[in-house]
Amino acid sequence: MTSMGSEAGSRGKRHPVAGYQAQHDLFVRMLLLQTAIIAATVVAAVWLAPQSVWVGLAGGSIALTANLVFGILASLGRRSAGAVLMALMMAEAGKIFVVALGFVLLFRKFPERLGGGDALWLLGAFVLTLSAQWLAPLVLKTEPRR
């Protein structure tokens, strides 16, 4: 009788803590992976082209900030499928806006520093940092859902 009562008491209630914690852990690990890629890019720039260090850091930071905005906007508490889809679309729009804003600000404020090899460092760091989301299934071990 107690088991029936406990089932009836928990029926209809969702326990979002476990799902939220797994989502939060994956989000934090993704940000750490992207930070490690930015650090590797900066180390490579220090070694190969010391004058381009800040440009590589800027490119990686734009991508990291955009993914941070996406993660925050996408994880806002929504339950229905339509609301989740709308949240993901809004998060992607926010991410595109942050990327565009970051590049516009960078090209407006420092146009003389972004020519030649520096532009390659900027875009290279940006693309490498964004590639972390495609490499995540290979690098970050996640347990399959049951």
Secondary structure, DSSP 8 states (H G I E B T S, - for coil): -HHHHHHHHHTT---HHHHHHHHHHHHHHHHHHHHHHHHHHHHHHHHH-GGGHHHHHHHHHHHHHHHHHHHHHHTS---SHHHHHHHHHHHHHHHHHHHHHHHHHHHHH-GGGSSTHHHHHHHHHHHHHHTHHHHHHHHS------
